[in-house]
Amino acid sequence: MTTLHGGGQAEGATQAWSNATIEIDEAAVVAFTAALVRERSVFDPGVSSEEGAAKLVIDKMREWGWQPEIAEVAPGRPNVTVTVPLGGGPGPTLGFEGHLDVVTEGDASGWSVDPYGAEIVNGRLYGRGSADMKSGVAAMMFATRSLEMAGPLPGNVKLFVLSDEEGMMTGVKHVVATGGHVGVDGVICCEPEGDEVCPTSKGALRLRIELTGKMAHGAMPHQGRNPIPVLAQVIAALGRYEAELQEEFGVHEHLGAVYVTPTVLRAGEPVQMNTIKARAELWVDVRTVPGVDHDAFVARVRRDCGSFAEQSGIDAFVEIIDDRPPVDTPVTDPVVASLVTAHELVTGDIPDYGGVPGTTDGTILTVYGGVPTVVYGPGGKWIAHQADEWVAVEEIGRYARTYAEAARLFVTGAAGSGAAGSGAAGSGAA
């Protein structure tokens, strides 16, 4: 059991709370993390899904007297949300967000431990999802419980424990579509970021380009309309777009460069190499930084694909598979400031700002829900999706303490006051 005394005193109504005590049962947080890891929550239709892990979350919430809401966003894929009043009347609502789905373990022979054994070795808890991100889910839940028990405080905490972050993010999209984010003033996404506070995230735009011509014999190409040479023109154009965007936007301090990457190409079959196929397809993964206009990019792809295709008598179709613009939450926003101050209070160190190289559920909450988000959670920044995934046992309890302190600062408006709150190191964040 770790005791954390309130810090960062503010004037007036928050003064009484400043001397309250937050207690975190670190052994219980670690045990709950291990229980979640033992539940294989890979989405594999007919084999496994998030249901088992969600049941553990629901049972724990009900054990604490909470009343979670469960929404099945797809068969076997539940979202679990709950609003926890902190007992002090009206005030801001802070959200914590995490997901229960994990990527496959892959070839188990590549692991030195059971991928779902949740073994603790030399201070590390191993297993698929240990860092990404079941330790974050456990920490945010126990942090919220500790605040509730230490109250009263103004405002609320809302927990979002969601499905399908690793896929098309249907869980968080369901939250926004149904208004589940309304009334939430800021969200901490508890993804693993190696002690960095990440208010900015790279954008992701996925496109499918389909070109349709006319089938013909390879010996008589003049009788057909071959889409493959046109596809080559498209690929060359994408390379030019990437170079131009990299020249315009440079290398972002936390996110790196813009990338326009062809990832899938389909056109014909080797067993019929003497036949010109009528159809060719290309999938493109575009990764952007703040300032890149996704709509303008798509319009340019459509215009140029149409022009190349028209010149060869080919039909062109460009489909947006998914559109996740970049996130750039101001570092002065209360959700970021509260987290920075809390990290300093708990660890004694000023955290570094960083950026999320991919996208998280926070992208949807901010871009489409209008809720400020910041990403910060236990686990190494680069350990996700690898064999022998692990999280330091020490981090699980520490992040629970930091989350609890961040929530206290957020709902009382005390962020940045007192001894802490001098700001993250190496900021430079826009």
GIJONOR-V743520 format. One record per helix or strand of 3 or more residues. SS is the DSSP state (@ for helix, = for strand). FROM is the first residue (numbers start at 0). TO is the last residue. If there is no record, write none. Layout:
ss=SS from=FROM to=TO
ss=SS from=FROM to=TO
This chain:
ss== from=1 to=4
ss=@ from=11 to=13
ss=@ from=15 to=18
ss== from=20 to=23
ss=@ from=25 to=37
ss=@ from=50 to=62
ss== from=68 to=73
ss== from=76 to=84
ss== from=92 to=98
ss=@ from=107 to=109
ss== from=123 to=125
ss=@ from=129 to=149
ss== from=155 to=161
ss=@ from=169 to=176
ss== from=185 to=188
ss== from=196 to=200
ss== from=202 to=211
ss=@ from=217 to=222
ss=@ from=226 to=248
ss== from=258 to=265
ss=@ from=269 to=271
ss== from=278 to=287
ss=@ from=293 to=310
ss== from=314 to=323
ss=@ from=333 to=346
ss== from=351 to=355
ss=@ from=360 to=366
ss== from=372 to=374
ss== from=389 to=391
ss=@ from=392 to=411
